[in-house]
Amino acid sequence: MLVRHFREAIPMSTTAMSEVTTILGGEDNIETALLTLLEKSNPAIVGLCSTGLTETRGDDMRGILKELRDRNPKIAALPIAYASTPDFKGALQDGYAAAIEAIVRDIPGNEADRQLSSTEDPFYSYAAPGLPSQVTVLAGPALAPGDVQAIKEMVKAFGLNPVVLPDLSTSLDGHLTDRNYSGNTSGGTPLSQIKALSASAFTLAVGHSMKLSAEILQQRFGTEFKLFDDLTGLETVDSFLQTLSEISSRPVPETFRQQRRQLQDAILDAHFFFNRKRVALALEPDLLHSVAWWLAAMGR
């Protein structure tokens, strides 16, 4: 579905877990799949998602990963973010949020942090020096690649360095590269930047589903955050720009003030086309909130 929508390469691999292997224990399948990925693709990071079979059986995936790391040095050196994503619970937004939570929980920090067992507190603490100019941007599932690019440009306009997770603006934006075709997605957030999230001075969470991820970063590294349910309309964008101004101690650039005046004029011009219209929406929660607020603001 994602490949058909974005028209970009999105590599996935399966552990080939069947009903029989799940009942008897699928640890060997997971190990084989990880070693195959290392041999064929040499990934910098791997995301491991559960299915309904393993969730129903109640497998302790964190314990299994610890055992695999203890007995296999190749797997021990591979950053792995595990997300619980049973197909009988939730929808796209829930799985997306679980994946981001897994990344900020398992990847940033030092090597010892990633070796913690499943019996220990997952929100462990790791002190790291802060970078005043670096801010983390947690991009929710309602944002398209173009939206992420616009947010990055806003943050950079205040002299700040944004680390966006995930950065779809450089991975699913439809750009051509000089190298030959690759089955792996190019671009995205580098592993080095993910590991350096502990050094960010502030976290900007865009989308209500990103709240828990921001709280994990706050509890692990003491990074303060602000949650924006969406970035649609005058009020929320004003709040976003004001927050950037406070973080950077810089005034809002004139270009954004001009764009705001243009938006105000566009809302006035289009108001009569939207006023008193009834619209039915069926969307994921974050996107639903954004579109509903836009329609309400345009029709006031």
C-alpha positions, 0 to 999 in steps of 0.5 A: 500500500505504501509503495503504491501511494509514494511510488518509492522503494520501501524494503520489508522482510518477513520472519516467515512465522507460521502458526506452527513456528509461533506455537513452538517458538519462533526465535530461530526464524527471527535470528535467521531473518536478521542474519539474512538482512545483515548479509544481503542488505547490510542495514544501519538500523532495523525495525522489528514489528510484531504480528497477531500470531506472536502477540496472541502467543504472548512472546517476550520479544524484548527477552528474545532480542536480548538472548539473540544479542548475547549469543550473536555478536553480529546482531548485538552490534545492530541497532534494532527498534522493536514495536508491538504492532498486532494486526487486531488492534489499532490502525495506521496511526497506532502502528506509526506512533508505536514505531517512533516510540520504539526508535526513541526508546531503543536507539538514542544513547550509548551502547549500554542503554540498548543492552538493557533487559526487558525486566528493566525500566524502558524509560532509562536515563542517560545524561548527554551534553545539550546542543542549544541550536539542535531541536528534535521534530517528531513528525506525525503520520498526518504530515506528507513529505512536503509538509515535513520539508516546510517545517524544516525550512521554518526551523532553519529560518530561526538559526536552529538545526532540526533533527526530524524523525522520521524525515520523509522529505528526503526519503519519500519525496520522489527525488532522483539520485546519481547512483544506480537503482537501490532496493533500499529507501534513500535519504531519511534520518541518519542513524547518527542523528537518531543517536544524537537526539539526547543532545537536542535542546527542545522537542517539537511534537507535531500530531497528538500521536507523537505525545508519548514519544516526546514524553519518552525523550523527556524522561530519558534525557530531560528534553522539554517538549511542546505538542502541536495537534496539527499545523493547520491554520493561523492559530497553530502556526502562530503558536509554532513560530512563537515557540521557535522564536522563544527557543532561538531568541530571534524574531519571526522572519518577515517572510513568514509575516508576509505569508501570514497576510497572504493566508488571511487574504486567501481565507477571506476570499474563499470563506463564501465557498465553505460557509454553511457547507456540510462535510463528511470525513473518515480519516485517521485521528491526527489527519481528521483533526487537521482537515476538520479544523481547516474546514471549520476555519475556512467556513467561519 
